[in-house]
Amino acid sequence: MVTVGNLQQGIGVQQRGGLLEMLTDGRDVRELKDLERQRTQLQGRLDAAATVIAALHHDNAGLREELAGRGAIVALDERRASRAETIGPH
């Protein structure tokens, strides 16, 4: 099964191998800093995506639970409002 952790580990191995290659190819420090900046941006995007996926999963689980109990459609606004009160603003 593919997980975020597995993907990050694979990316880390590739990056380290790539950095070693770049150092032996004589690439300059500016290029390495640019690549590190890009990696940091991608890590931020990955973290943001994981946060969104977790929130959607939470909403989905709650909706399924309420639908199973009531058999009716539940507004997400009510659910999110009650969740925001318990965990604070996003």
C-alpha positions as CSV (number, residue, x, y, z in Angstrom):
1,M,0.0,0.0,0.0
2,V,1.3,3.4,-0.9
3,T,1.3,5.9,2.0
4,V,2.5,9.5,2.3
5,G,5.3,8.3,4.5
6,N,6.5,5.9,1.8
7,L,6.3,8.6,-0.8
8,Q,8.3,11.0,1.3
9,Q,10.9,8.4,2.0
10,G,11.3,7.6,-1.7
11,I,11.5,11.3,-2.5
12,G,14.1,11.7,0.2
13,V,16.3,9.0,-1.2
14,Q,16.0,10.4,-4.7
15,Q,16.8,13.9,-3.4
16,R,19.9,12.7,-1.6
17,G,21.1,10.8,-4.6
18,G,20.4,13.9,-6.8
19,L,22.3,16.1,-4.4
20,L,25.3,13.9,-4.5
21,E,25.2,13.8,-8.3
22,M,25.0,17.6,-8.4
23,L,27.9,18.0,-6.1
24,T,30.0,15.7,-8.3
25,D,28.8,17.4,-11.4
26,G,30.1,20.8,-10.1
27,R,26.7,22.6,-10.0
28,D,26.9,25.8,-8.0
29,V,25.5,26.6,-4.6
30,R,22.8,28.9,-6.1
31,E,21.3,26.0,-8.0
32,L,21.3,23.9,-4.9
33,K,19.6,26.6,-2.9
34,D,17.0,27.0,-5.6
35,L,16.3,23.3,-5.5
36,E,16.0,23.3,-1.7
37,R,13.5,26.2,-2.0
38,Q,11.5,24.3,-4.5
39,R,11.6,21.2,-2.3
40,T,10.4,23.3,0.7
41,Q,7.5,24.7,-1.3
42,L,6.5,21.2,-2.5
43,Q,6.6,19.9,1.1
44,G,4.3,22.8,2.1
45,R,1.9,21.9,-0.6
46,L,2.0,18.2,0.4
47,D,1.3,19.2,4.0
48,A,-1.6,21.4,2.9
49,A,-3.0,18.6,0.8
50,A,-2.8,16.1,3.7
51,T,-4.6,18.6,5.9
52,V,-7.4,19.0,3.4
53,I,-7.7,15.3,2.9
54,A,-7.9,14.7,6.7
55,A,-10.7,17.4,7.0
56,L,-12.7,15.9,4.1
57,H,-12.3,12.4,5.6
58,H,-13.5,13.8,9.0
59,D,-16.5,15.5,7.3
60,N,-17.3,12.3,5.3
61,A,-17.2,10.1,8.4
62,G,-19.4,12.5,10.3
63,L,-21.9,12.7,7.5
64,R,-22.1,8.9,7.1
65,E,-22.6,8.5,10.8
66,E,-25.4,11.1,10.9
67,L,-27.0,9.6,7.7
68,A,-27.0,6.2,9.2
69,G,-28.7,7.4,12.3
70,R,-31.2,9.8,10.7
71,G,-31.4,8.8,7.1
72,A,-31.5,12.5,6.1
73,I,-29.1,14.9,4.5
74,V,-27.0,17.1,6.9
75,A,-25.7,20.6,6.1
76,L,-21.9,20.8,6.3
77,D,-22.1,24.3,7.7
78,E,-23.7,23.1,10.9
79,R,-21.1,20.3,11.3
80,R,-18.1,22.6,10.6
81,A,-19.4,25.3,12.9
82,S,-19.7,22.8,15.8
83,R,-16.2,21.4,15.0
84,A,-14.7,24.9,14.9
85,E,-16.0,25.6,18.3
86,T,-14.2,22.5,19.7
87,I,-10.9,22.8,17.8
88,G,-10.7,26.6,17.3
89,P,-10.5,28.6,14.1
90,H,-8.5,27.3,11.1
